């Protein structure tokens, strides 16, 4: 792979991961502010995005906002790994945190297909969305972070 194609691949991976995580952060922020999109009500949203057996309410707004803040920080990480965002942590610690994100997203992605996880979060439509969207997206994000660490 040429240096130019590596650079383009790095920018594409970083751009995809950052935009995806930013979008997910904005969704969590919206949920924390009381919006139910893309569902029509709180029960529908809780069943689609939390998935615990018998769930009828979303987590507390503060929890959604804290998750949104964490996701926003994660959205900056791919940009830091390619040098588009200055990390105050230094190169090694930034890379280490990137490796932690690989493990976190890979574990979450794999969990979507495991029986123990499905026992914890069996509610529909979450279970189907988890196998078709959430799990594959987490595996793709793990792949993006891994690629950025390896180039």
BABAKE-632813 format. One record per residue (C-alpha): residue number from 1; chain; x, y, z. Coordinates in steps of 0.25 Angstrom, whole numbers, plus 5000, padded with zeros to 4 digits. Each point is the difference from the previous one (the first is absolute). Layout:
BEGIN
NUM/A/X/Y/Z
...
END
This chain:
BEGIN
1/A/5000/5000/5000
2/A/5006/5013/4996
3/A/5001/5012/5010
4/A/4990/5008/4993
5/A/4989/4989/5000
6/A/5004/4997/5015
7/A/4997/5015/5003
8/A/4987/5000/4992
9/A/4996/4987/5008
10/A/5004/5006/5013
11/A/4991/5013/4997
12/A/4989/4991/4995
13/A/5000/4992/5013
14/A/5002/5012/5009
15/A/4989/5007/4993
16/A/4990/4989/5000
17/A/5003/4996/5015
18/A/4999/5015/5004
19/A/4987/5003/4993
20/A/4993/4987/5004
21/A/5004/5003/5015
22/A/4996/5014/4999
23/A/4987/4996/4995
24/A/4998/4990/5011
25/A/5004/5010/5010
26/A/4990/5010/4995
27/A/4989/4989/5001
28/A/5003/4998/5014
29/A/5000/5014/5003
30/A/4986/5001/4994
31/A/4995/4989/5008
32/A/5006/5006/5012
33/A/4992/5013/4997
34/A/4987/4992/4999
35/A/4999/4997/4985
36/A/4995/4986/4996
37/A/5005/5000/4986
38/A/5000/4991/4992
39/A/4989/4993/5008
40/A/4987/5007/5003
41/A/5000/4998/5015
42/A/5009/4997/5012
43/A/4996/4985/5000
44/A/5003/4998/4986
45/A/5013/5007/5001
46/A/5004/4993/5012
47/A/4997/4987/4994
48/A/5008/5004/4987
49/A/5012/5005/5007
50/A/5002/4994/5014
51/A/4993/4986/4998
52/A/4999/4995/5014
53/A/4989/4990/5003
54/A/4987/5008/5003
55/A/5006/5014/4998
56/A/4990/5011/4999
57/A/5009/5012/5004
58/A/5012/5006/4994
59/A/5012/5002/5010
60/A/5001/5013/5007
61/A/5003/5012/4992
62/A/5013/5003/5007
63/A/5005/4986/4996
64/A/4996/5003/4985
65/A/5008/5013/5001
66/A/5012/4993/5006
67/A/5000/4990/4990
68/A/4999/5011/4989
69/A/5012/5007/5006
70/A/5008/4987/5000
71/A/4996/4997/4986
72/A/5004/5014/4996
73/A/5014/4998/5005
74/A/5001/4987/4993
75/A/4996/5007/4987
76/A/5013/5009/5002
77/A/5009/4988/5002
78/A/5001/4995/4985
79/A/5003/5015/4996
80/A/5011/5000/5011
81/A/5006/4987/4995
82/A/5002/5006/4986
83/A/5005/5013/5005
84/A/4988/5008/4997
85/A/4996/5003/5014
86/A/5011/5003/5010
87/A/5000/4991/5012
88/A/5005/5005/5013
89/A/5003/4986/5004
90/A/5012/4998/4991
91/A/5002/4990/4989
92/A/5002/4987/5009
93/A/4988/5002/5009
94/A/4991/5005/4988
95/A/5004/4987/4993
96/A/4998/4991/5013
97/A/4986/5007/5001
98/A/4997/4996/4986
99/A/5004/4986/5003
100/A/4990/5000/5011
101/A/4989/5005/4991
102/A/5003/4988/4990
103/A/4998/4990/5012
104/A/4988/5007/5005
105/A/4993/5001/4986
106/A/5004/4986/4996
107/A/4995/4994/5013
108/A/4987/5008/4998
109/A/4999/4995/4986
110/A/5002/4986/5003
111/A/4991/5000/5012
112/A/4988/5003/4990
113/A/5001/4986/4996
114/A/5002/4993/5013
115/A/4990/4992/5008
116/A/5003/5007/5013
117/A/4999/5014/4995
118/A/4986/4996/4993
119/A/4995/4995/5014
120/A/5003/5014/5006
121/A/4994/5008/4988
122/A/4989/4991/4994
123/A/4990/5011/4997
124/A/4996/5003/4986
125/A/5003/5007/4991
126/A/5013/5002/5008
127/A/5004/4985/4998
128/A/4998/5001/4985
129/A/5006/5014/4998
130/A/5012/4995/5009
131/A/5003/4989/4990
132/A/4998/5008/4988
133/A/5005/5014/5003
134/A/5006/5002/5014
135/A/5009/4988/5000
136/A/5005/5002/4986
137/A/5002/5015/5002
138/A/5008/4997/5012
139/A/5009/4990/4993
140/A/5002/5010/4989
141/A/5004/5011/5010
142/A/5010/4990/5006
143/A/5006/4997/4986
144/A/5001/5015/4997
145/A/5008/5002/5013
146/A/5008/4988/4998
147/A/5004/5005/4986
148/A/5003/5013/5005
149/A/5010/4994/5011
150/A/5006/4991/4990
151/A/5004/5010/4989
END
